[in-house]
C-alpha cells in the first residue's frame, strides 16, 4: 500500500507539473526516479497514462481519468499535511511569472515575514496557467485585465513602462516632456503590450526620417 501510494503521489505531481524534471524537484527525487515510478505505475495499471510532447508530458484519456479521481483526495491529504506543520503556522502557496517574482514579489517577502511571522509563503514560478481548482495552489498572480470567470480577482499593481530613444533622435532638440511630444509618435498607442511595439516602430521610423 505504501509503495503504491508513492507511485500515485508521483503520478499526481507529474500530471500537475507537466514535466518530469519539475515534478522531481517538488518531490526531492531525481528525474530518473520519477520516470521509473511512472513506468511502474503504468505497468500496474496495464496502460499508458502520459503522452510525450515537445514541452514535456501530457495526460492521455486514461491518465486524465485517473487524475480526476486522485486530484481532490490528494489535495485534502496535502491540506492535512500542511496543518501538521504546526498549529500556529499558515502556509500560502502562490504561483506567478518568474520575472514578476524576481523583480517585485521576492524583494518584499522579507518585510512581509517580519510583519506576519506565522504565515509561510511558498512561491512557484512558471509561465503555464495553473489550475487553482485541481492544484495545491492558493492564489496566482498574472498580468491581465482581471477577467477570470469562476475566480475572485483583485488588482495588485500596474506596470510602469519607460520609453527610451537613441541620442541621435533627440540631437539638437530639447528633452521632451512626454512620449507624445516626440515627432511622429503622438498618435501611437501607449502603455499597452501591442501599443509598445507600435511605439518602438514609430520611434525608429522618426529617427530614419531625420
mmCIF file of the C-alpha atoms, coordinates in Angstrom:
data_MODEL
# 
_entry.id   MODEL 
# 
loop_
_atom_site.group_PDB 
_atom_site.id 
_atom_site.type_symbol 
_atom_site.label_atom_id 
_atom_site.label_alt_id 
_atom_site.label_comp_id 
_atom_site.label_asym_id 
_atom_site.label_entity_id 
_atom_site.label_seq_id 
_atom_site.pdbx_PDB_ins_code 
_atom_site.Cartn_x 
_atom_site.Cartn_y 
_atom_site.Cartn_z 
_atom_site.occupancy 
_atom_site.B_iso_or_equiv 
_atom_site.pdbx_formal_charge 
_atom_site.auth_seq_id 
_atom_site.auth_comp_id 
_atom_site.auth_asym_id 
_atom_site.auth_atom_id 
_atom_site.pdbx_PDB_model_num 
ATOM 1   C CA . UNK A 1 1   ? 0.000   0.000  0.000   1.00 0.00 ? 1   UNK A CA 1 
ATOM 2   C CA . UNK A 1 2   ? 2.772   2.440  0.960   1.00 0.00 ? 2   UNK A CA 1 
ATOM 3   C CA . UNK A 1 3   ? 4.720   1.678  -2.212  1.00 0.00 ? 3   UNK A CA 1 
ATOM 4   C CA . UNK A 1 4   ? 1.647   2.126  -4.406  1.00 0.00 ? 4   UNK A CA 1 
ATOM 5   C CA . UNK A 1 5   ? 0.801   5.381  -2.651  1.00 0.00 ? 5   UNK A CA 1 
ATOM 6   C CA . UNK A 1 6   ? 4.262   6.717  -3.581  1.00 0.00 ? 6   UNK A CA 1 
ATOM 7   C CA . UNK A 1 7   ? 3.582   5.811  -7.216  1.00 0.00 ? 7   UNK A CA 1 
ATOM 8   C CA . UNK A 1 8   ? 0.246   7.621  -7.137  1.00 0.00 ? 8   UNK A CA 1 
ATOM 9   C CA . UNK A 1 9   ? 1.806   10.648 -5.448  1.00 0.00 ? 9   UNK A CA 1 
ATOM 10  C CA . UNK A 1 10  ? 4.421   10.800 -8.191  1.00 0.00 ? 10  UNK A CA 1 
ATOM 11  C CA . UNK A 1 11  ? 1.738   10.466 -10.855 1.00 0.00 ? 11  UNK A CA 1 
ATOM 12  C CA . UNK A 1 12  ? -0.222  13.409 -9.417  1.00 0.00 ? 12  UNK A CA 1 
ATOM 13  C CA . UNK A 1 13  ? 2.922   15.549 -9.221  1.00 0.00 ? 13  UNK A CA 1 
ATOM 14  C CA . UNK A 1 14  ? 3.833   14.845 -12.860 1.00 0.00 ? 14  UNK A CA 1 
ATOM 15  C CA . UNK A 1 15  ? 0.259   15.449 -14.021 1.00 0.00 ? 15  UNK A CA 1 
ATOM 16  C CA . UNK A 1 16  ? 0.232   18.845 -12.302 1.00 0.00 ? 16  UNK A CA 1 
ATOM 17  C CA . UNK A 1 17  ? 3.700   19.910 -13.421 1.00 0.00 ? 17  UNK A CA 1 
ATOM 18  C CA . UNK A 1 18  ? 3.604   18.613 -16.982 1.00 0.00 ? 18  UNK A CA 1 
ATOM 19  C CA . UNK A 1 19  ? 7.340   17.873 -16.764 1.00 0.00 ? 19  UNK A CA 1 
ATOM 20  C CA . UNK A 1 20  ? 9.294   15.065 -15.123 1.00 0.00 ? 20  UNK A CA 1 
ATOM 21  C CA . UNK A 1 21  ? 12.074  17.411 -14.002 1.00 0.00 ? 21  UNK A CA 1 
ATOM 22  C CA . UNK A 1 22  ? 9.717   19.876 -12.324 1.00 0.00 ? 22  UNK A CA 1 
ATOM 23  C CA . UNK A 1 23  ? 7.897   17.063 -10.532 1.00 0.00 ? 23  UNK A CA 1 
ATOM 24  C CA . UNK A 1 24  ? 11.255  15.655 -9.443  1.00 0.00 ? 24  UNK A CA 1 
ATOM 25  C CA . UNK A 1 25  ? 12.174  18.984 -7.844  1.00 0.00 ? 25  UNK A CA 1 
ATOM 26  C CA . UNK A 1 26  ? 8.885   19.084 -5.963  1.00 0.00 ? 26  UNK A CA 1 
ATOM 27  C CA . UNK A 1 27  ? 9.310   15.518 -4.698  1.00 0.00 ? 27  UNK A CA 1 
ATOM 28  C CA . UNK A 1 28  ? 13.043  15.843 -3.957  1.00 0.00 ? 28  UNK A CA 1 
ATOM 29  C CA . UNK A 1 29  ? 13.778  12.987 -6.367  1.00 0.00 ? 29  UNK A CA 1 
ATOM 30  C CA . UNK A 1 30  ? 15.873  12.618 -9.476  1.00 0.00 ? 30  UNK A CA 1 
ATOM 31  C CA . UNK A 1 31  ? 14.108  12.806 -12.872 1.00 0.00 ? 31  UNK A CA 1 
ATOM 32  C CA . UNK A 1 32  ? 15.175  9.214  -13.445 1.00 0.00 ? 32  UNK A CA 1 
ATOM 33  C CA . UNK A 1 33  ? 13.459  8.069  -10.262 1.00 0.00 ? 33  UNK A CA 1 
ATOM 34  C CA . UNK A 1 34  ? 10.268  9.900  -11.237 1.00 0.00 ? 34  UNK A CA 1 
ATOM 35  C CA . UNK A 1 35  ? 10.318  8.354  -14.709 1.00 0.00 ? 35  UNK A CA 1 
ATOM 36  C CA . UNK A 1 36  ? 10.829  4.906  -13.186 1.00 0.00 ? 36  UNK A CA 1 
ATOM 37  C CA . UNK A 1 37  ? 7.872   5.346  -10.836 1.00 0.00 ? 37  UNK A CA 1 
ATOM 38  C CA . UNK A 1 38  ? 5.646   6.380  -13.713 1.00 0.00 ? 38  UNK A CA 1 
ATOM 39  C CA . UNK A 1 39  ? 6.680   3.292  -15.678 1.00 0.00 ? 39  UNK A CA 1 
ATOM 40  C CA . UNK A 1 40  ? 5.941   1.098  -12.669 1.00 0.00 ? 40  UNK A CA 1 
ATOM 41  C CA . UNK A 1 41  ? 2.504   2.660  -12.232 1.00 0.00 ? 41  UNK A CA 1 
ATOM 42  C CA . UNK A 1 42  ? 1.729   2.185  -15.919 1.00 0.00 ? 42  UNK A CA 1 
ATOM 43  C CA . UNK A 1 43  ? 2.731   -1.469 -15.599 1.00 0.00 ? 43  UNK A CA 1 
ATOM 44  C CA . UNK A 1 44  ? 0.412   -1.902 -12.616 1.00 0.00 ? 44  UNK A CA 1 
ATOM 45  C CA . UNK A 1 45  ? -2.403  -0.078 -14.422 1.00 0.00 ? 45  UNK A CA 1 
ATOM 46  C CA . UNK A 1 46  ? -1.801  -2.034 -17.611 1.00 0.00 ? 46  UNK A CA 1 
ATOM 47  C CA . UNK A 1 47  ? -1.930  1.034  -19.836 1.00 0.00 ? 47  UNK A CA 1 
ATOM 48  C CA . UNK A 1 48  ? -0.055  4.212  -20.705 1.00 0.00 ? 48  UNK A CA 1 
ATOM 49  C CA . UNK A 1 49  ? -1.031  7.305  -18.753 1.00 0.00 ? 49  UNK A CA 1 
ATOM 50  C CA . UNK A 1 50  ? 1.014   10.040 -20.451 1.00 0.00 ? 50  UNK A CA 1 
ATOM 51  C CA . UNK A 1 51  ? 1.885   11.152 -23.965 1.00 0.00 ? 51  UNK A CA 1 
ATOM 52  C CA . UNK A 1 52  ? 5.223   12.804 -24.610 1.00 0.00 ? 52  UNK A CA 1 
ATOM 53  C CA . UNK A 1 53  ? 5.021   16.273 -26.174 1.00 0.00 ? 53  UNK A CA 1 
ATOM 54  C CA . UNK A 1 54  ? 7.752   18.829 -27.014 1.00 0.00 ? 54  UNK A CA 1 
ATOM 55  C CA . UNK A 1 55  ? 7.051   20.761 -23.797 1.00 0.00 ? 55  UNK A CA 1 
ATOM 56  C CA . UNK A 1 56  ? 7.135   17.666 -21.563 1.00 0.00 ? 56  UNK A CA 1 
ATOM 57  C CA . UNK A 1 57  ? 4.325   15.199 -20.957 1.00 0.00 ? 57  UNK A CA 1 
ATOM 58  C CA . UNK A 1 58  ? 0.555   15.408 -21.022 1.00 0.00 ? 58  UNK A CA 1 
ATOM 59  C CA . UNK A 1 59  ? -2.181  13.122 -19.784 1.00 0.00 ? 59  UNK A CA 1 
ATOM 60  C CA . UNK A 1 60  ? -3.905  10.831 -22.240 1.00 0.00 ? 60  UNK A CA 1 
ATOM 61  C CA . UNK A 1 61  ? -7.520  9.732  -21.766 1.00 0.00 ? 61  UNK A CA 1 
ATOM 62  C CA . UNK A 1 62  ? -6.616  7.009  -19.245 1.00 0.00 ? 62  UNK A CA 1 
ATOM 63  C CA . UNK A 1 63  ? -4.329  9.362  -17.346 1.00 0.00 ? 63  UNK A CA 1 
ATOM 64  C CA . UNK A 1 64  ? -6.949  12.098 -17.270 1.00 0.00 ? 64  UNK A CA 1 
ATOM 65  C CA . UNK A 1 65  ? -9.489  9.697  -15.784 1.00 0.00 ? 65  UNK A CA 1 
ATOM 66  C CA . UNK A 1 66  ? -7.025  8.623  -13.090 1.00 0.00 ? 66  UNK A CA 1 
ATOM 67  C CA . UNK A 1 67  ? -6.031  12.203 -12.287 1.00 0.00 ? 67  UNK A CA 1 
ATOM 68  C CA . UNK A 1 68  ? -9.672  13.247 -11.967 1.00 0.00 ? 68  UNK A CA 1 
ATOM 69  C CA . UNK A 1 69  ? -10.161 10.514 -9.374  1.00 0.00 ? 69  UNK A CA 1 
ATOM 70  C CA . UNK A 1 70  ? -6.986  11.387 -7.438  1.00 0.00 ? 70  UNK A CA 1 
ATOM 71  C CA . UNK A 1 71  ? -6.784  15.199 -7.577  1.00 0.00 ? 71  UNK A CA 1 
ATOM 72  C CA . UNK A 1 72  ? -9.226  16.048 -4.789  1.00 0.00 ? 72  UNK A CA 1 
ATOM 73  C CA . UNK A 1 73  ? -8.148  13.266 -2.372  1.00 0.00 ? 73  UNK A CA 1 
ATOM 74  C CA . UNK A 1 74  ? -4.502  14.315 -2.704  1.00 0.00 ? 74  UNK A CA 1 
ATOM 75  C CA . UNK A 1 75  ? -5.434  17.961 -2.239  1.00 0.00 ? 75  UNK A CA 1 
ATOM 76  C CA . UNK A 1 76  ? -7.171  17.021 1.014   1.00 0.00 ? 76  UNK A CA 1 
ATOM 77  C CA . UNK A 1 77  ? -4.156  14.978 2.159   1.00 0.00 ? 77  UNK A CA 1 
ATOM 78  C CA . UNK A 1 78  ? -1.819  17.893 1.384   1.00 0.00 ? 78  UNK A CA 1 
ATOM 79  C CA . UNK A 1 79  ? -4.054  20.255 3.353   1.00 0.00 ? 79  UNK A CA 1 
ATOM 80  C CA . UNK A 1 80  ? -3.850  17.984 6.405   1.00 0.00 ? 80  UNK A CA 1 
ATOM 81  C CA . UNK A 1 81  ? -0.096  17.643 5.961   1.00 0.00 ? 81  UNK A CA 1 
ATOM 82  C CA . UNK A 1 82  ? 0.278   21.430 5.977   1.00 0.00 ? 82  UNK A CA 1 
ATOM 83  C CA . UNK A 1 83  ? -1.760  21.670 9.176   1.00 0.00 ? 83  UNK A CA 1 
ATOM 84  C CA . UNK A 1 84  ? 0.544   19.151 10.837  1.00 0.00 ? 84  UNK A CA 1 
ATOM 85  C CA . UNK A 1 85  ? 3.418   21.553 10.279  1.00 0.00 ? 85  UNK A CA 1 
ATOM 86  C CA . UNK A 1 86  ? 2.351   23.471 13.385  1.00 0.00 ? 86  UNK A CA 1 
ATOM 87  C CA . UNK A 1 87  ? -0.860  24.861 14.891  1.00 0.00 ? 87  UNK A CA 1 
ATOM 88  C CA . UNK A 1 88  ? 0.323   28.472 14.681  1.00 0.00 ? 88  UNK A CA 1 
ATOM 89  C CA . UNK A 1 89  ? 1.671   28.230 11.134  1.00 0.00 ? 89  UNK A CA 1 
ATOM 90  C CA . UNK A 1 90  ? -0.248  29.047 7.987   1.00 0.00 ? 90  UNK A CA 1 
ATOM 91  C CA . UNK A 1 91  ? 1.179   28.258 4.564   1.00 0.00 ? 91  UNK A CA 1 
ATOM 92  C CA . UNK A 1 92  ? 0.126   30.131 1.426   1.00 0.00 ? 92  UNK A CA 1 
ATOM 93  C CA . UNK A 1 93  ? 1.265   28.803 -1.930  1.00 0.00 ? 93  UNK A CA 1 
ATOM 94  C CA . UNK A 1 94  ? 1.224   31.240 -4.819  1.00 0.00 ? 94  UNK A CA 1 
ATOM 95  C CA . UNK A 1 95  ? 2.107   30.987 -8.477  1.00 0.00 ? 95  UNK A CA 1 
ATOM 96  C CA . UNK A 1 96  ? 3.471   33.833 -10.568 1.00 0.00 ? 96  UNK A CA 1 
ATOM 97  C CA . UNK A 1 97  ? 5.689   34.687 -13.513 1.00 0.00 ? 97  UNK A CA 1 
ATOM 98  C CA . UNK A 1 98  ? 9.464   34.347 -12.942 1.00 0.00 ? 98  UNK A CA 1 
ATOM 99  C CA . UNK A 1 99  ? 10.116  37.980 -13.922 1.00 0.00 ? 99  UNK A CA 1 
ATOM 100 C CA . UNK A 1 100 ? 7.487   39.331 -11.509 1.00 0.00 ? 100 UNK A CA 1 
ATOM 101 C CA . UNK A 1 101 ? 8.734   37.132 -8.688  1.00 0.00 ? 101 UNK A CA 1 
ATOM 102 C CA . UNK A 1 102 ? 12.336  38.265 -9.157  1.00 0.00 ? 102 UNK A CA 1 
ATOM 103 C CA . UNK A 1 103 ? 11.725  41.990 -9.584  1.00 0.00 ? 103 UNK A CA 1 
ATOM 104 C CA . UNK A 1 104 ? 8.711   42.695 -7.365  1.00 0.00 ? 104 UNK A CA 1 
ATOM 105 C CA . UNK A 1 105 ? 7.489   39.850 -5.166  1.00 0.00 ? 105 UNK A CA 1 
ATOM 106 C CA . UNK A 1 106 ? 10.600  38.215 -3.691  1.00 0.00 ? 106 UNK A CA 1 
ATOM 107 C CA . UNK A 1 107 ? 12.253  41.514 -2.582  1.00 0.00 ? 107 UNK A CA 1 
ATOM 108 C CA . UNK A 1 108 ? 9.159   42.226 -0.463  1.00 0.00 ? 108 UNK A CA 1 
ATOM 109 C CA . UNK A 1 109 ? 8.861   38.818 1.208   1.00 0.00 ? 109 UNK A CA 1 
ATOM 110 C CA . UNK A 1 110 ? 11.335  39.619 3.997   1.00 0.00 ? 110 UNK A CA 1 
ATOM 111 C CA . UNK A 1 111 ? 9.268   42.617 5.102   1.00 0.00 ? 111 UNK A CA 1 
ATOM 112 C CA . UNK A 1 112 ? 6.090   40.527 4.908   1.00 0.00 ? 112 UNK A CA 1 
ATOM 113 C CA . UNK A 1 113 ? 7.676   37.806 7.054   1.00 0.00 ? 113 UNK A CA 1 
ATOM 114 C CA . UNK A 1 114 ? 8.584   40.385 9.718   1.00 0.00 ? 114 UNK A CA 1 
ATOM 115 C CA . UNK A 1 115 ? 5.014   41.641 9.903   1.00 0.00 ? 115 UNK A CA 1 
ATOM 116 C CA . UNK A 1 116 ? 3.339   38.224 9.682   1.00 0.00 ? 116 UNK A CA 1 
ATOM 117 C CA . UNK A 1 117 ? 5.751   35.637 11.106  1.00 0.00 ? 117 UNK A CA 1 
ATOM 118 C CA . UNK A 1 118 ? 3.029   32.980 11.368  1.00 0.00 ? 118 UNK A CA 1 
ATOM 119 C CA . UNK A 1 119 ? 2.367   32.960 7.624   1.00 0.00 ? 119 UNK A CA 1 
ATOM 120 C CA . UNK A 1 120 ? 4.673   30.915 5.437   1.00 0.00 ? 120 UNK A CA 1 
ATOM 121 C CA . UNK A 1 121 ? 4.830   31.957 1.774   1.00 0.00 ? 121 UNK A CA 1 
ATOM 122 C CA . UNK A 1 122 ? 5.741   29.398 -0.886  1.00 0.00 ? 122 UNK A CA 1 
ATOM 123 C CA . UNK A 1 123 ? 6.318   30.810 -4.359  1.00 0.00 ? 123 UNK A CA 1 
ATOM 124 C CA . UNK A 1 124 ? 6.108   28.709 -7.512  1.00 0.00 ? 124 UNK A CA 1 
ATOM 125 C CA . UNK A 1 125 ? 7.195   30.330 -10.756 1.00 0.00 ? 125 UNK A CA 1 
ATOM 126 C CA . UNK A 1 126 ? 6.342   29.416 -14.312 1.00 0.00 ? 126 UNK A CA 1 
ATOM 127 C CA . UNK A 1 127 ? 4.637   30.598 -17.454 1.00 0.00 ? 127 UNK A CA 1 
ATOM 128 C CA . UNK A 1 128 ? 1.917   27.950 -17.629 1.00 0.00 ? 128 UNK A CA 1 
ATOM 129 C CA . UNK A 1 129 ? -1.624  28.650 -16.477 1.00 0.00 ? 129 UNK A CA 1 
ATOM 130 C CA . UNK A 1 130 ? -2.223  26.841 -13.203 1.00 0.00 ? 130 UNK A CA 1 
ATOM 131 C CA . UNK A 1 131 ? -5.490  25.131 -12.331 1.00 0.00 ? 131 UNK A CA 1 
ATOM 132 C CA . UNK A 1 132 ? -6.491  26.556 -8.958  1.00 0.00 ? 132 UNK A CA 1 
ATOM 133 C CA . UNK A 1 133 ? -9.293  24.022 -8.612  1.00 0.00 ? 133 UNK A CA 1 
ATOM 134 C CA . UNK A 1 134 ? -7.100  20.965 -9.033  1.00 0.00 ? 134 UNK A CA 1 
ATOM 135 C CA . UNK A 1 135 ? -3.632  22.012 -7.877  1.00 0.00 ? 135 UNK A CA 1 
ATOM 136 C CA . UNK A 1 136 ? -2.455  22.795 -4.322  1.00 0.00 ? 136 UNK A CA 1 
ATOM 137 C CA . UNK A 1 137 ? -2.021  26.490 -5.115  1.00 0.00 ? 137 UNK A CA 1 
ATOM 138 C CA . UNK A 1 138 ? -3.890  29.123 -3.132  1.00 0.00 ? 138 UNK A CA 1 
ATOM 139 C CA . UNK A 1 139 ? -3.525  32.097 -5.455  1.00 0.00 ? 139 UNK A CA 1 
ATOM 140 C CA . UNK A 1 140 ? -1.926  33.130 -8.718  1.00 0.00 ? 140 UNK A CA 1 
ATOM 141 C CA . UNK A 1 141 ? -0.534  36.480 -9.815  1.00 0.00 ? 141 UNK A CA 1 
ATOM 142 C CA . UNK A 1 142 ? -0.807  37.139 -13.526 1.00 0.00 ? 142 UNK A CA 1 
ATOM 143 C CA . UNK A 1 143 ? -0.657  40.085 -15.932 1.00 0.00 ? 143 UNK A CA 1 
ATOM 144 C CA . UNK A 1 144 ? -4.102  40.713 -17.370 1.00 0.00 ? 144 UNK A CA 1 
ATOM 145 C CA . UNK A 1 145 ? -7.385  42.556 -17.096 1.00 0.00 ? 145 UNK A CA 1 
ATOM 146 C CA . UNK A 1 146 ? -8.704  40.537 -14.155 1.00 0.00 ? 146 UNK A CA 1 
ATOM 147 C CA . UNK A 1 147 ? -11.447 38.772 -16.110 1.00 0.00 ? 147 UNK A CA 1 
ATOM 148 C CA . UNK A 1 148 ? -11.217 35.168 -14.906 1.00 0.00 ? 148 UNK A CA 1 
ATOM 149 C CA . UNK A 1 149 ? -14.676 33.544 -14.749 1.00 0.00 ? 149 UNK A CA 1 
ATOM 150 C CA . UNK A 1 150 ? -15.242 31.496 -11.630 1.00 0.00 ? 150 UNK A CA 1 
ATOM 151 C CA . UNK A 1 151 ? -12.436 33.152 -9.648  1.00 0.00 ? 151 UNK A CA 1 
ATOM 152 C CA . UNK A 1 152 ? -12.131 36.227 -7.485  1.00 0.00 ? 152 UNK A CA 1 
ATOM 153 C CA . UNK A 1 153 ? -9.604  38.677 -8.937  1.00 0.00 ? 153 UNK A CA 1 
ATOM 154 C CA . UNK A 1 154 ? -8.083  41.715 -7.244  1.00 0.00 ? 154 UNK A CA 1 
ATOM 155 C CA . UNK A 1 155 ? -5.953  44.445 -8.827  1.00 0.00 ? 155 UNK A CA 1 
ATOM 156 C CA . UNK A 1 156 ? -2.447  44.417 -7.381  1.00 0.00 ? 156 UNK A CA 1 
ATOM 157 C CA . UNK A 1 157 ? -0.165  46.809 -9.254  1.00 0.00 ? 157 UNK A CA 1 
ATOM 158 C CA . UNK A 1 158 ? 0.099   48.463 -12.662 1.00 0.00 ? 158 UNK A CA 1 
ATOM 159 C CA . UNK A 1 159 ? 3.318   48.071 -14.654 1.00 0.00 ? 159 UNK A CA 1 
ATOM 160 C CA . UNK A 1 160 ? 5.375   51.161 -15.387 1.00 0.00 ? 160 UNK A CA 1 
ATOM 161 C CA . UNK A 1 161 ? 6.660   51.327 -18.942 1.00 0.00 ? 161 UNK A CA 1 
ATOM 162 C CA . UNK A 1 162 ? 9.523   53.628 -19.864 1.00 0.00 ? 162 UNK A CA 1 
ATOM 163 C CA . UNK A 1 163 ? 10.238  54.631 -23.466 1.00 0.00 ? 163 UNK A CA 1 
ATOM 164 C CA . UNK A 1 164 ? 13.893  55.089 -24.371 1.00 0.00 ? 164 UNK A CA 1 
ATOM 165 C CA . UNK A 1 165 ? 15.296  56.644 -27.530 1.00 0.00 ? 165 UNK A CA 1 
ATOM 166 C CA . UNK A 1 166 ? 18.607  56.890 -29.328 1.00 0.00 ? 166 UNK A CA 1 
ATOM 167 C CA . UNK A 1 167 ? 20.583  60.078 -28.516 1.00 0.00 ? 167 UNK A CA 1 
ATOM 168 C CA . UNK A 1 168 ? 20.618  60.786 -32.266 1.00 0.00 ? 168 UNK A CA 1 
ATOM 169 C CA . UNK A 1 169 ? 16.830  61.096 -32.244 1.00 0.00 ? 169 UNK A CA 1 
ATOM 170 C CA . UNK A 1 170 ? 16.948  63.868 -29.644 1.00 0.00 ? 170 UNK A CA 1 
ATOM 171 C CA . UNK A 1 171 ? 20.016  65.590 -31.003 1.00 0.00 ? 171 UNK A CA 1 
ATOM 172 C CA . UNK A 1 172 ? 19.551  69.355 -31.399 1.00 0.00 ? 172 UNK A CA 1 
ATOM 173 C CA . UNK A 1 173 ? 16.148  69.074 -29.676 1.00 0.00 ? 173 UNK A CA 1 
ATOM 174 C CA . UNK A 1 174 ? 15.023  69.986 -26.193 1.00 0.00 ? 174 UNK A CA 1 
ATOM 175 C CA . UNK A 1 175 ? 14.301  66.962 -23.980 1.00 0.00 ? 175 UNK A CA 1 
ATOM 176 C CA . UNK A 1 176 ? 10.605  66.031 -24.482 1.00 0.00 ? 176 UNK A CA 1 
ATOM 177 C CA . UNK A 1 177 ? 8.268   66.208 -21.507 1.00 0.00 ? 177 UNK A CA 1 
ATOM 178 C CA . UNK A 1 178 ? 6.297   63.177 -22.686 1.00 0.00 ? 178 UNK A CA 1 
ATOM 179 C CA . UNK A 1 179 ? 6.360   60.487 -25.342 1.00 0.00 ? 179 UNK A CA 1 
ATOM 180 C CA . UNK A 1 180 ? 3.507   62.189 -27.155 1.00 0.00 ? 180 UNK A CA 1 
ATOM 181 C CA . UNK A 1 181 ? 5.764   65.196 -27.899 1.00 0.00 ? 181 UNK A CA 1 
ATOM 182 C CA . UNK A 1 182 ? 8.300   63.173 -29.848 1.00 0.00 ? 182 UNK A CA 1 
ATOM 183 C CA . UNK A 1 183 ? 7.923   63.737 -33.608 1.00 0.00 ? 183 UNK A CA 1 
ATOM 184 C CA . UNK A 1 184 ? 5.985   61.108 -35.476 1.00 0.00 ? 184 UNK A CA 1 
ATOM 185 C CA . UNK A 1 185 ? 4.599   59.176 -32.487 1.00 0.00 ? 185 UNK A CA 1 
ATOM 186 C CA . UNK A 1 186 ? 1.983   61.467 -30.983 1.00 0.00 ? 186 UNK A CA 1 
ATOM 187 C CA . UNK A 1 187 ? -0.814  59.183 -32.175 1.00 0.00 ? 187 UNK A CA 1 
ATOM 188 C CA . UNK A 1 188 ? 0.863   55.866 -31.300 1.00 0.00 ? 188 UNK A CA 1 
ATOM 189 C CA . UNK A 1 189 ? -0.940  53.750 -28.658 1.00 0.00 ? 189 UNK A CA 1 
ATOM 190 C CA . UNK A 1 190 ? 0.977   53.615 -25.394 1.00 0.00 ? 190 UNK A CA 1 
ATOM 191 C CA . UNK A 1 191 ? 1.119   51.596 -22.184 1.00 0.00 ? 191 UNK A CA 1 
ATOM 192 C CA . UNK A 1 192 ? -0.288  48.508 -23.866 1.00 0.00 ? 192 UNK A CA 1 
ATOM 193 C CA . UNK A 1 193 ? 1.559   45.406 -24.976 1.00 0.00 ? 193 UNK A CA 1 
ATOM 194 C CA . UNK A 1 194 ? 0.777   45.759 -28.704 1.00 0.00 ? 194 UNK A CA 1 
ATOM 195 C CA . UNK A 1 195 ? 0.991   49.555 -28.449 1.00 0.00 ? 195 UNK A CA 1 
ATOM 196 C CA . UNK A 1 196 ? 4.510   49.309 -27.095 1.00 0.00 ? 196 UNK A CA 1 
ATOM 197 C CA . UNK A 1 197 ? 5.643   47.550 -30.264 1.00 0.00 ? 197 UNK A CA 1 
ATOM 198 C CA . UNK A 1 198 ? 3.931   50.226 -32.354 1.00 0.00 ? 198 UNK A CA 1 
ATOM 199 C CA . UNK A 1 199 ? 5.623   52.922 -30.299 1.00 0.00 ? 199 UNK A CA 1 
ATOM 200 C CA . UNK A 1 200 ? 9.061   51.409 -30.810 1.00 0.00 ? 200 UNK A CA 1 
ATOM 201 C CA . UNK A 1 201 ? 8.490   51.104 -34.536 1.00 0.00 ? 201 UNK A CA 1 
ATOM 202 C CA . UNK A 1 202 ? 7.336   54.727 -34.680 1.00 0.00 ? 202 UNK A CA 1 
ATOM 203 C CA . UNK A 1 203 ? 10.462  55.870 -32.840 1.00 0.00 ? 203 UNK A CA 1 
ATOM 204 C CA . UNK A 1 204 ? 12.667  54.019 -35.292 1.00 0.00 ? 204 UNK A CA 1 
ATOM 205 C CA . UNK A 1 205 ? 10.747  55.451 -38.253 1.00 0.00 ? 205 UNK A CA 1 
ATOM 206 C CA . UNK A 1 206 ? 11.124  59.003 -36.901 1.00 0.00 ? 206 UNK A CA 1 
ATOM 207 C CA . UNK A 1 207 ? 14.851  58.514 -36.455 1.00 0.00 ? 207 UNK A CA 1 
ATOM 208 C CA . UNK A 1 208 ? 15.188  57.270 -40.036 1.00 0.00 ? 208 UNK A CA 1 
ATOM 209 C CA . UNK A 1 209 ? 13.465  60.351 -41.372 1.00 0.00 ? 209 UNK A CA 1 
ATOM 210 C CA . UNK A 1 210 ? 15.942  62.758 -39.727 1.00 0.00 ? 210 UNK A CA 1 
# 
